Amino acid sequence: MESIRPDTTDPIPLRPAPNQFGTIMLRFVGLLAVAIAILAFVYSR
């Protein structure tokens, strides 16, 4: 089987993008949830 054309570099950088974006979104949502929890805890005291 022929390998995918190595000359065309356009599709290759697009592949890791969604994974990195998902990781960044997970970290952002996690940090946001922690910040909201801390603020809610401090505010409720």
Sequence and secondary structure as in RCSB ss.txt:
>XXXX:A:sequence
MESIRPDTTDPIPLRPAPNQFGTIMLRFVGLLAVAIAILAFVYSR
>XXXX:A:secstr
     SS  SHHHHTHHHHHHHHHHHHHHHHHHHHHHHHHHHHH 
